[in-house]
Amino acid sequence: MPLRKLWNSIRGKSSTSPDNVDKTSAGSETEGPTPRFNPASAIPAAKSASPPKQRPAALTSRPASPKSISAAATRDDKKLFRRMESLSVQSVLEVGVGDGLRSLAMLHALTHKGHSTPIHYIAIDEFELGSNALSLRDFHKQLREYPAKAHLVPMAIDAGLDRVVRTYGQVDLILWSADQPPTPAQHNALARLSKSRTIVFAQENGRWTETQPGLAAGKRAA
């Protein structure tokens, strides 16, 4: 082989430059498979529902029993109740009920032995319309525990007496526990409500006095 030809062939091999990147090596650098997106993983786990808080039950105070109310009565009231038990009473008018406890104890004394006919109980008081802390509704609810027909007259004394005279008529027993003694006009109304044997008990300085029969002038301690 001529020397020039040999030289050119050698020169051609040595001057050959890689113009392309090795495809095999490039293929070996390919990334691994892309992980699939799981939509369930993007949703946070639902918190376990906590049970609803239970509200504490409201404390309901039981109404006092008739016996406990009678036991808490004052000494003078107990004497009054014993006197009432010895009487034949079918209808009672009370003027001024106060806190209502004496009225309940009185009804217990009159009804605990049983009666063939229910006792009619009439009460005159302004209740919450006046200075009494006892409301008409509460007192009426308390009276339901007793075997008596209750008739409440939420009025001032004069108007209440007039209402009782026109609506209910005469009664067997009258309790006067208003702050002031009866006026002449109120005495006249009480006389119209009294039978020949009606007994009137009036409270003065915590003690009860009895007028018998009707509204006679003579009085004696209950």
C-alpha positions as semicolon CSV with decimal commas, in nm:
position;residue;x (nm);y (nm);z (nm)
1;M;0,000;0,000;0,000
2;P;0,138;0,342;-0,089
3;L;0,255;0,541;0,205
4;R;0,011;0,833;0,150
5;K;-0,286;0,602;0,132
6;L;-0,183;0,428;0,452
7;W;-0,134;0,761;0,621
8;N;-0,474;0,888;0,518
9;S;-0,644;0,573;0,642
10;I;-0,474;0,600;0,979
11;R;-0,557;0,967;1,002
12;G;-0,921;0,909;0,917
13;K;-0,973;0,660;1,207
14;S;-0,800;0,879;1,463
15;S;-0,985;1,195;1,360
16;T;-1,323;1,033;1,383
17;S;-1,518;1,219;1,663
18;P;-1,835;1,077;1,825
19;D;-2,106;1,306;1,699
20;N;-2,382;1,111;1,861
21;V;-2,426;1,021;2,220
22;D;-2,421;0,652;2,288
23;K;-2,784;0,557;2,267
24;T;-2,726;0,251;2,479
25;S;-2,577;0,452;2,763
26;A;-2,853;0,712;2,727
27;G;-3,114;0,438;2,746
28;S;-2,959;0,306;3,063
29;E;-3,025;0,642;3,234
30;T;-3,405;0,636;3,185
31;E;-3,607;0,697;3,505
32;G;-3,809;0,429;3,674
33;P;-4,189;0,408;3,631
34;T;-4,385;0,706;3,768
35;P;-4,600;0,599;4,068
36;R;-4,974;0,618;4,009
37;F;-5,176;0,883;4,200
38;N;-5,412;0,729;4,451
39;P;-5,708;0,968;4,512
40;A;-5,794;0,787;4,831
41;S;-5,461;0,887;4,983
42;A;-5,541;1,257;4,934
43;I;-5,858;1,234;5,143
44;P;-5,779;1,260;5,516
45;A;-5,918;0,984;5,726
46;A;-6,251;1,083;5,874
47;K;-6,235;1,139;6,245
48;S;-6,441;0,900;6,447
49;A;-6,760;1,077;6,542
50;S;-6,765;1,140;6,914
51;P;-7,096;1,057;7,083
52;P;-7,311;1,363;7,155
53;K;-7,279;1,498;7,504
54;Q;-7,578;1,419;7,715
55;R;-7,733;1,708;7,900
56;P;-7,772;1,652;8,270
57;A;-8,126;1,578;8,367
58;A;-8,305;1,872;8,522
59;L;-8,346;1,839;8,893
60;T;-8,711;1,839;8,978
61;S;-8,798;1,908;9,333
62;R;-9,078;1,694;9,461
63;P;-9,366;1,877;9,624
64;A;-9,380;1,848;9,999
65;S;-9,616;1,583;10,129
66;P;-9,931;1,688;10,316
67;K;-9,800;1,529;10,636
68;S;-9,472;1,721;10,622
69;I;-9,658;2,047;10,560
70;S;-9,886;1,982;10,856
71;A;-9,589;1,895;11,077
72;A;-9,422;2,227;10,990
73;A;-9,727;2,431;11,094
74;T;-9,705;2,665;11,390
75;R;-9,841;2,568;11,730
76;D;-10,138;2,803;11,699
77;D;-10,216;2,672;11,351
78;K;-10,214;2,313;11,479
79;K;-10,461;2,410;11,752
80;L;-10,677;2,568;11,482
81;F;-10,667;2,250;11,272
82;R;-10,768;2,031;11,566
83;R;-11,062;2,260;11,627
84;M;-11,162;2,237;11,261
85;E;-11,149;1,858;11,264
86;S;-11,417;1,857;11,535
87;L;-11,653;2,056;11,313
88;S;-11,880;1,953;11,030
89;V;-11,740;2,160;10,745
90;Q;-11,830;2,138;10,377
91;S;-11,724;2,485;10,260
92;V;-11,441;2,718;10,365
93;L;-11,360;3,078;10,277
94;E;-11,008;3,202;10,344
95;V;-10,919;3,570;10,313
96;G;-10,543;3,606;10,266
97;V;-10,346;3,287;10,198
98;G;-9,991;3,410;10,266
99;D;-9,741;3,154;10,138
100;G;-10,017;2,894;10,103
101;L;-9,869;2,640;10,346
102;R;-10,129;2,700;10,616
103;S;-10,404;2,656;10,358
104;L;-10,262;2,322;10,246
105;A;-10,224;2,200;10,605
106;M;-10,582;2,306;10,678
107;L;-10,714;2,113;10,378
108;H;-10,519;1,808;10,490
109;A;-10,676;1,833;10,835
110;L;-11,023;1,859;10,683
111;T;-10,988;1,585;10,420
112;H;-10,744;1,320;10,548
113;K;-11,025;1,126;10,719
114;G;-11,232;1,123;10,403
115;H;-11,564;1,286;10,320
116;S;-11,864;1,165;10,130
117;T;-11,871;1,495;9,942
118;P;-11,567;1,708;9,853
119;I;-11,499;2,022;10,051
120;H;-11,539;2,352;9,867
121;Y;-11,243;2,579;9,933
122;I;-11,262;2,947;9,836
123;A;-10,964;3,182;9,871
124;I;-10,946;3,557;9,823
125;D;-10,597;3,694;9,759
126;E;-10,429;3,923;9,509
127;F;-10,141;3,676;9,468
128;E;-9,871;3,810;9,232
129;L;-10,089;4,110;9,146
130;G;-10,034;4,235;9,501
131;S;-9,743;4,187;9,736
132;N;-9,769;3,808;9,762
133;A;-9,478;3,605;9,629
134;L;-9,711;3,309;9,573
135;S;-9,857;3,310;9,223
136;L;-10,212;3,213;9,140
137;R;-10,092;2,938;8,906
138;D;-9,855;2,781;9,159
139;F;-10,114;2,779;9,436
140;H;-10,375;2,626;9,208
141;K;-10,127;2,354;9,115
142;Q;-10,057;2,277;9,482
143;L;-10,426;2,249;9,561
144;R;-10,465;1,969;9,308
145;E;-10,300;1,732;9,555
146;Y;-10,601;1,754;9,787
147;P;-10,955;1,615;9,748
148;A;-11,123;1,953;9,752
149;K;-11,289;2,177;9,495
150;A;-11,081;2,494;9,493
151;H;-11,213;2,831;9,380
152;L;-10,951;3,106;9,376
153;V;-11,055;3,471;9,360
154;P;-10,750;3,684;9,261
155;M;-10,887;4,021;9,373
156;A;-10,862;4,280;9,645
157;I;-11,063;4,192;9,956
158;D;-11,364;4,418;9,893
159;A;-11,406;4,310;9,531
160;G;-11,335;3,949;9,623
161;L;-11,598;3,939;9,897
162;D;-11,853;4,085;9,659
163;R;-11,765;3,819;9,401
164;V;-11,800;3,537;9,656
165;V;-12,138;3,669;9,775
166;R;-12,275;3,682;9,420
167;T;-12,113;3,361;9,292
168;Y;-12,073;3,108;9,573
169;G;-12,301;3,216;9,856
170;Q;-12,279;3,118;10,222
171;V;-12,004;2,901;10,370
172;D;-11,953;2,693;10,686
173;L;-11,615;2,832;10,790
174;I;-11,435;3,164;10,738
175;L;-11,065;3,228;10,800
176;W;-10,961;3,592;10,814
177;S;-10,584;3,632;10,795
178;A;-10,557;3,965;10,614
179;D;-10,308;4,223;10,737
180;Q;-10,585;4,446;10,875
181;P;-10,906;4,359;11,064
182;P;-11,230;4,377;10,863
183;T;-11,375;4,718;10,787
184;P;-11,748;4,784;10,849
185;A;-11,820;4,717;10,480
186;Q;-11,624;4,393;10,494
187;H;-11,809;4,291;10,812
188;N;-12,135;4,335;10,625
189;A;-12,009;4,115;10,341
190;L;-11,894;3,847;10,587
191;A;-12,236;3,855;10,755
192;R;-12,400;3,786;10,420
193;L;-12,167;3,488;10,372
194;S;-12,241;3,340;10,714
195;K;-12,502;3,080;10,802
196;S;-12,652;3,057;11,149
197;R;-12,376;2,813;11,248
198;T;-12,088;2,957;11,048
199;I;-11,768;2,994;11,249
200;V;-11,524;3,277;11,183
201;F;-11,158;3,246;11,280
202;A;-10,959;3,570;11,275
203;Q;-10,582;3,588;11,313
204;E;-10,432;3,866;11,522
205;N;-10,067;3,881;11,630
206;G;-10,019;3,518;11,527
207;R;-10,310;3,390;11,737
208;W;-10,652;3,279;11,624
209;T;-10,978;3,392;11,779
210;E;-11,311;3,227;11,712
211;T;-11,649;3,390;11,668
212;Q;-11,947;3,161;11,709
213;P;-12,211;3,149;11,586
214;G;-12,174;3,367;11,277
215;L;-12,032;3,709;11,361
216;A;-12,149;3,738;11,721
217;A;-11,957;3,978;11,939
218;G;-11,831;3,715;12,180
219;K;-11,486;3,575;12,099
220;R;-11,272;3,306;12,254
221;A;-10,926;3,174;12,180
222;A;-10,907;2,899;11,919
